[in-house]
Every structure is written in C-alpha cells, then in structure tokens.
Amino acid sequence: MTLISEQLSTLRTLLNEMRYVSHGDMVLATDTNLLLNFALTAVEATKILYDQWKYKMDRLDPIVEDCISTAERRLGFMKEVKHGDVVATRDHNIILDVLKLLQIALLRMAGPPVP
Amino acid sequence: MLSAFPAKLVDYAVLNTAFTVELYDAISSSDRINKGYMKSIHDGLRAVDSSSVRPAKNLTEVVSTSDTCSKTPVLNVIDVIRLSEVHKKGRGITLFDTLSAVDRTSLSLLLNLRDTFVGEFGITRKPGLTRHDVITPRESISKLGTKQLRDESFVTDLISKHTDKALLDQMAAGDLVRKVGVKPLYDGTRLKEIVAKVEFSVIRQITERLELDKARRVYFLPEEYRYLHDIIMPEDHNIKVDASKVLLALLEWAERKIEHLHYPGPLFERIGITDWIEKVVKKSIRDKVDWAVDGSEEGRGT
C-alpha cells in the first residue's frame, strides 16, 4: 500500500502546477489533466485514510465507502485530454462531484463530532 | 426453559435458569433471558437483547448485542463488549477490557475498571472507585462518591462531580464543568479546552472555504437553448483550483487526526497545531481568507 505521505506529496506537486485563469487565457490541456490527476490521487489518499480509520475505529462507515466508490466510478468516465480536444461540460462537472464526495467522506472521518 | 452444559448453540431464544454452572461456547439468539445463581461463563454471545441476573459470578469474553441489561451483585468480567446500549447495575466489580458503545449507563457500588472506552455517551455513577485508562466519549457525565482515576480523557463535554478525590493524568475537553467537593489532584493535567476549540474552528474554516457550494455545474444545451450560453467560465476553473487546495488541507488534517485517533491527548502537541495552521492551512487557502488569527485578507495567487 502506498504511504499516505507519498500521495500527499504528489497532491502538493500537482497543486503547484495548477494555475488561475482569467478572460482571454487559452484553455490548455494541462488545466484539465492536472485536475483529473489531482482527483485520482485524492481518491487514493482518501481510501488509504479510510483503511487507517477502519483499523483504528474497528468499524465500517457505509457512507464513506459509498462516497469513495462513487467518486471512483465518476472518475472512470473521464480521460486525459490532448491539444485540440474539446473540453466537455462532463470534464468540469465530474471534478466538482468528486471533490464534493471526498469532502463528505473526509469530514465524516476526521471532522468535528456532529451534535 | 433450557439448561445448557457444557456447550450449547441456541439460535433464536433462550430462557435459562440454572442453579449450579452454565457454560456456553457460542450463543446466538434474538432474545436472551438468563438467571444464574453461581457461575456463568460465555465464550461468545451475540444477541439483539440480552438480560441477565446473577448474584455470583459472570464471565463473558465477547459480547455483541444491541441491548444488554445485566445485574450482577458480585463480579462481572467482560473482555470485549460491543453494543449500542448498555445498562448495567453491579454491586461488586466490573471489568471492561474494551468497551465500544453508543450509550452506556452503569451503576456500580464498589469498583469499575475500563481499559478502553469508546462511545458517544457515557454515564457513570459510582460511589466507589472508577478508573478509566482511555476514555473517548462524546459526552461523559460522571458522579463519583470517592475516587476517580483517568489516565487519558478526551471528551467534547465533560460534567463531573466529585466529593472526595479526582486524579487526572491528561484531560482534553471542549467544555469542562467540574465540581469537586474535597480535593482534586492533577498529575500533569493539560486542559486542551482552547485547542479543542481551535480544532472546531479550523475544520469549520476549512469546510467553509471549500467553496464547492459556490461552484456550478455546466450543462451542454441543445440548439434551441443556445441563447443561455452556458460555457465553462474562468471562475469555474478557479473555484476548482481553490477547492483542490483546501481539499489537500483537509486531507492533511484528516491524516493527523486519524493517526492519533486513539490518543487525542498528545495529538495537539505532536502536530503543533499553531505551526500547522500557519504553514499548511494558511498557505493553502489563499483566497478570501478571513482568519480569526489576524483577520487579514490575502490576495489570490496567480
């Protein structure tokens, strides 16, 4: 199993390569590919954290499992783009969906207790 | 009415009355009602409801039930207990090696030892001696008559009343309300009230700045709705970059939280939460940050 520190290091590297855009900037293939790779790595990191959480808590959380599996399935619909490809609305929406699912999973595992 | 000796497997219901010895290798039932007067040993017990009354001795190695009610005047030893609710009344000794419960209510008159207690709510009332090596409930309400020992305790809310003596090695609580009648002793106690509040604050700020609620989905519209002009705007891309940065901060937070999940007392010392806020979170969240630390607003990187 890959160490969580390696996954986080990969995520930091990907984040450093991302850029903010404004009107008039060209849409580059790397913009979409970096976000895709970030989401894929974040899902793997969340899976590792969930394994650790399961081991320590000695129980399962079906919501977290559902979020992780759904995120994986959504990412399966995406693929890396190349120069000249059309950036579809799907490429944008899937990334948003995955980030939301990971947020729910991480907050259930490590967020403050719900009153 | 059934009598079991020495190995018995019961599937659905057990109504048992024995006067000498009961030995169960495995019990799986929906309802279990048991009365014993001398000795009862259970290797494994899985039941939806379990009720037992014993005046002599009760040994249970593994108990997994949704509800259990037991009354033991003398001795009660449970190695592992997992259940949603525990209602227990004991007048002798209660030993829990591991206890994982959502709700727990126990009344003991003499001695209660728990190595590990993990539950959302723990309510204990004991006039004798209580020792918690590790206690991690969401709420703990305890009323003790004489003495209380806790090596580590991490609770959101703690309300305790002591009339004689309280020893706390480590304590981390969100809200701590304590009334001590005679003498409290703190052996290196570090109240992490402020740090616990920082945790809530950090998580709240992280989640508020995920900004995913502001993010919008983009739809490919057919020709007749072309005038709506729904395309991916630069702001949509920037929000995803912001959300990715904050999600990384959330992952780093979760890594540290899970790493020290069972040892929340020294957690804040090890990770150095103040440094972590400065170095990781604050760097990661560069957009529209209104930190309580300095109240400054930083500009977005380009």
HADDOCK unambig.tbl for C-alpha pairs under 7 A between the chains (distance, minus, plus):
assign (segid A and resid 15 and name CA) (segid B and resid 245 and name CA) 6.83 0.50 0.50
assign (segid A and resid 19 and name CA) (segid B and resid 302 and name CA) 6.53 0.50 0.50
assign (segid A and resid 20 and name CA) (segid B and resid 238 and name CA) 5.46 0.50 0.50
assign (segid A and resid 20 and name CA) (segid B and resid 302 and name CA) 5.53 0.50 0.50
assign (segid A and resid 21 and name CA) (segid B and resid 234 and name CA) 5.68 0.50 0.50
assign (segid A and resid 21 and name CA) (segid B and resid 238 and name CA) 6.68 0.50 0.50
assign (segid A and resid 22 and name CA) (segid B and resid 234 and name CA) 5.39 0.50 0.50
assign (segid A and resid 23 and name CA) (segid B and resid 234 and name CA) 6.35 0.50 0.50
assign (segid A and resid 49 and name CA) (segid B and resid 255 and name CA) 6.59 0.50 0.50
assign (segid A and resid 53 and name CA) (segid B and resid 258 and name CA) 6.02 0.50 0.50
assign (segid A and resid 89 and name CA) (segid B and resid 218 and name CA) 5.57 0.50 0.50
assign (segid A and resid 89 and name CA) (segid B and resid 219 and name CA) 5.92 0.50 0.50
assign (segid A and resid 89 and name CA) (segid B and resid 220 and name CA) 6.31 0.50 0.50
assign (segid A and resid 93 and name CA) (segid B and resid 217 and name CA) 5.40 0.50 0.50
assign (segid A and resid 93 and name CA) (segid B and resid 218 and name CA) 6.60 0.50 0.50
assign (segid A and resid 100 and name CA) (segid B and resid 212 and name CA) 6.87 0.50 0.50
assign (segid A and resid 106 and name CA) (segid B and resid 254 and name CA) 6.65 0.50 0.50
assign (segid A and resid 110 and name CA) (segid B and resid 254 and name CA) 5.05 0.50 0.50
assign (segid A and resid 110 and name CA) (segid B and resid 257 and name CA) 6.06 0.50 0.50
assign (segid A and resid 110 and name CA) (segid B and resid 258 and name CA) 6.74 0.50 0.50
assign (segid A and resid 111 and name CA) (segid B and resid 203 and name CA) 6.52 0.50 0.50
assign (segid A and resid 112 and name CA) (segid B and resid 200 and name CA) 6.04 0.50 0.50
